[in-house]
Amino acid sequence: MSDNKKKKTDGPPLQVVYKSVDELVSDPANVRKHPEKNLDSIRGSLRRFGFQKPIVVDSKGVVRAGNGTLEAAKLEGLQSIPCVVSDLDDVDLTAFAIADNRTAELAEWDFDSLDDALAGLHEIGFDLEDIGFSPDDLDGLFEDEDGTHGDDDPDVGIPEGFQILIHCENEQQQVELLEQFAKDGLKCKALIS
């Protein structure tokens, strides 16, 4: 390991500071978009849980990780946000921002465990929309009495007629396409394989 990498991983503990939303600026070069559904989910999480992790900003107050959180906090009328002020240079901050999003995107759901966890929360009356799962998202996710998922049959919940199946590169692309189709008045259902 180079000294440069060692320095970044072996440094002092992170210092969390609260900054006013007015002194923070969304990254103009942010490579991720935050559609309404995403912002609604972040807002629901903030309302339910408050801040459980800081966002990352540079020394000028530009948000390098957490742009959606900043936008959602503003929409919620919050006045301050917990932040970590990074000492990385601009090149490393740009690379970090991409890595932060990409590493999360590369994770995969363990659907059996997710099914169990969401079903348990649902049974005790927890509002699953607070954690980003709308009723449409849940359609077919829980196991049926025979132990299968409603989405195991791609035709479940889709009326007869002309159909297309589109393979998306990632979950974000799927969400964006579904939102566009809904705006166009098309009835569609997300399938996860």
Sequence and secondary structure as in RCSB ss.txt:
>XXXX:A:sequence
MSDNKKKKTDGPPLQVVYKSVDELVSDPANVRKHPEKNLDSIRGSLRRFGFQKPIVVDSKGVVRAGNGTLEAAKL
EGLQSIPCVVSDLDDVDLTAFAIADNRTAELAEWDFDSLDDALAGLHEIGFDLEDIGFSPDDLDGLFEDEDGTHG
DDDPDVGIPEGFQILIHCENEQQQVELLEQFAKDGLKCKALIS
>XXXX:A:secstr
  HHHHHHHSS    EEEEEGGG B  TT      HHHHHHHHHHHHHH  SS EEE TTSBEEE HHHHHHHHH
TT  EEEEEE    HHHHHHHHHHHHHHHHH    HHHHHHHHHHHHHTT  GGGGT  HHHHTTTSB TTS BG
GGSTTTT  SS       SSHHHHHHHHHHHHHTT        
